[in-house]
Amino acid sequence: MPEGDTIFRAARTMNRVLAGRIVIDFDCVYPIVTRAAEQHALVGRAVDSVTSRGKHLVIGFSGGLFLHTHMRMNGSWHLYPDGARWQRPRADARVLVGCEGVMAVGFLVPVVELLTRRELERHDTLRRLGPDPLAAAFDDGGAAEIARRIRAHGRDAIGDTLLNQRVVAGIGNVLRSEILFLAAVDPARAGSSLSDAELTQVIDTAHDLLAANVMTRQQTISPSVGRRTTRSLDPGQKLWVYGRGGRPCRRCGTEILSAKTGPDARIVYWCPGCQTRHGR
Ligand SMILES: [Zn+2]
């Protein structure tokens, strides 16, 4: 499952490679998208920018046209120089943006839309998205807005709230467990039970983990096997709690617990020794 850091990294790499180039080829398996591309004459426009917001990736084209994609569980964007062998089967390709010398291919991307600027601004999902901890605005009110939104969902378990993209954009199932371990907060606690200090700790940790994963894996743009949250260089020690149910905590030796929670019954992992059930 790609998380916000993976999408952010993909967008940054695609922006570096594609921005300023003219689109010479476009294809998509969804007919509504190819029709819109023809109608708006996408081929011939330049790529302006590639940006991410949470798990959404938006390619902007000259003249105010935007290709919005969302990766959900398995989607990914790859960049291929002309003639390079694709790393995934052609049958998995959903959308393709070709420029001279390079092609961006979206594999198993379930959401692809071509939008005008007006449609982008009014887009229901994008408009309601919570702040992205990787956005430049994080220090400039973004963190405070995330805190406000977590408090507004104060009756929900903090473990579930961190996956709510309307509260904070970009955190997926792996990172929410790791964030709450590092912030020493039990995932079942209601958001309202967190002290201000704990809430700040959770939000800062989310930012740090997302940012750290962006910094360490600049070269790849596909998800998502290399994420690490511990500082250990041993690949077997990459994560604190995620996927480690029944095994001893790396810090205190207590058995790591797991539970299915939330609307999608995703599995959360935590250490009952390190993560407090009650506010400090
Ligand atoms: Zn522990």
Residues whose N, C-alpha, C, O or C-beta is under 5 A from the ligand:
A	BS01	ZN	C249 R251 C252 G253 T254 C271 G273 C274
